Structures are given as C-alpha cells and as structure tokens.
C-alpha cells in the first residue's frame, strides 16, 4: 500500500511564491521590453530574455526538486541584469521596473531555497523513525 503525503502548508506556500514570482518575472520582462519602457518604439528583441524563464515553469508546477535547485542558481543572471539597469538606465520608469525585477528575483530565490530546505527536512524526518527502530535481541 502506497500513500502519497500531502505537502505541508509551508511547502505549498513556497511553491506558490516560486511559481508566482517566476510568472511575475515573465510578465514583467515582456511588458517592460514591449510596451512600458522599450529600447525601441514598438518593442525590443530584449523581450526574448524571458524565454529561459519559461523552461522551469513546468518543473516548478510539478514540484520537481531538481528544478527548484537550478532555478535558484539561474535567477542570479536576472538579478544582475536588474541591478545593472537600476543604476544605469536614464528613464525613471525603467529604473523602477529594474528594481521590481530585483525584488522578484529575491523572492524567487528565497522561495526556492526555502522549498528545497523544507522538503529535505521533511524527507529526513520521515526516514528517521525507520533508522531508529529498536533492534530485536
């Protein structure tokens, strides 16, 4: 008999935060480069920067641990872009969008790191009673 454990509320919250901030980054990237503050009128090829963000979306929604781990590393590229653009762009709107990108990246990183930590802790707690079973003499 196999039972599927329901995720704890903390794990569910971190999943929601991770997926929400990733979707937020995708929407922000498209809106920023196409309509809000494009480099060229009518949009920019920089909108293609959101394509790598679409790849992990399915893995996060399916709760794959490996995806949470590599997204927490990949997101630093977008964080760096946001920091550079926040301090180098001339338009105030573009600077504000860059700071929003930085904030979403930080939320995504924290959610992924917290998610992985909680799941590893839960897995270790489930294994512990099996390892501490008394030996029959």
C-alpha positions in Angstrom: 0.0 0.0 0.0 1.4 3.3 -1.0 0.3 6.6 0.4 1.1 10.0 -1.0 1.9 12.5 1.5 0.3 15.9 1.2 2.7 18.7 1.3 2.8 20.8 4.4 1.4 24.3 4.2 4.9 25.8 4.3 6.0 23.7 1.3 2.8 24.7 -0.5 3.4 28.4 0.3 7.0 28.3 -1.0 5.7 26.6 -4.2 3.1 29.3 -4.6 5.7 32.0 -4.1 8.2 30.5 -6.5 5.6 30.0 -9.3 4.1 33.4 -8.7 7.4 35.3 -8.7 8.5 33.4 -11.8 5.3 34.2 -13.7 5.7 37.8 -12.4 9.2 37.9 -13.9 8.0 36.6 -17.3 5.1 39.1 -17.4 7.4 42.0 -16.3 10.1 41.1 -18.8 7.6 41.1 -21.7 5.7 44.2 -20.6 8.9 46.1 -20.0 10.6 45.4 -23.3 7.5 45.5 -25.4 5.3 48.3 -24.0 6.4 50.0 -20.8 9.9 51.2 -21.5 11.2 49.5 -24.7 14.6 50.4 -26.1 13.0 50.9 -29.5 9.4 52.0 -30.2 7.2 49.0 -30.9 9.2 46.6 -28.8 12.7 45.2 -28.5 14.5 42.0 -29.1 15.4 42.1 -25.4 11.9 40.6 -24.8 13.5 37.3 -25.7 15.3 37.3 -22.4 12.1 35.8 -20.8 12.4 32.6 -22.9 14.7 30.8 -20.4 12.3 31.7 -17.6 9.5 29.7 -19.4 11.6 26.5 -19.3 11.4 25.9 -15.5 7.8 26.8 -15.1 6.5 23.3 -15.7 9.1 21.8 -13.3 8.1 24.2 -10.5 4.4 23.5 -11.1 5.1 19.7 -11.0 7.1 20.2 -7.8 10.4 18.8 -9.1 13.1 19.3 -6.6 15.9 19.5 -9.3 14.1 22.4 -10.9 13.9 24.3 -7.7 17.7 23.8 -7.2 18.8 25.0 -10.6 16.3 27.9 -10.8 17.8 29.2 -7.6 21.2 29.5 -9.4 19.9 30.7 -12.8 17.9 33.6 -11.3 21.1 35.4 -10.3 21.6 36.3 -14.0 18.3 38.2 -14.0 19.1 39.7 -10.6 22.4 41.0 -12.0 20.6 42.5 -15.0 18.1 44.2 -12.8 20.8 45.7 -10.6 22.8 47.0 -13.6 19.8 48.5 -15.2 18.6 50.1 -12.0 21.8 52.0 -11.7 22.5 52.7 -15.4 19.2 53.4 -17.1 18.2 57.0 -17.6 14.4 56.7 -17.6 12.9 56.7 -14.1 10.3 54.1 -15.2 13.0 51.8 -16.4 14.8 52.1 -13.1 11.6 51.3 -11.2 11.0 48.2 -13.4 14.6 47.1 -12.8 14.1 47.4 -9.0 10.9 45.4 -9.4 12.9 42.7 -11.3 15.4 42.6 -8.5 12.7 42.2 -5.9 11.0 39.4 -7.8 14.4 37.6 -8.2 15.0 37.8 -4.5 11.5 36.4 -3.7 12.1 33.6 -6.2 15.5 32.7 -4.8 14.2 32.7 -1.2 11.2 30.6 -2.1 13.3 28.1 -4.0 15.9 27.8 -1.2 13.2 27.6 1.5 11.3 25.0 -0.6 14.3 22.7 -1.0 15.3 23.0 2.7 11.8 22.2 3.9 11.4 19.2 1.6 14.8 17.8 2.6 14.0 18.3 6.3 10.6 16.6 5.8 12.3 13.7 4.0 14.8 13.3 6.7 12.1 13.4 9.4 10.2 10.6 7.6 13.4 8.5 7.4 14.4 9.0 11.0 11.8 6.7 12.6 12.9 3.9 10.3 16.6 4.3 11.2 15.9 4.4 15.0 13.8 1.3 15.2 14.9 -0.8 18.2 16.9 -3.9 17.3 15.5 -7.3 18.4 17.9 -9.3 20.5 
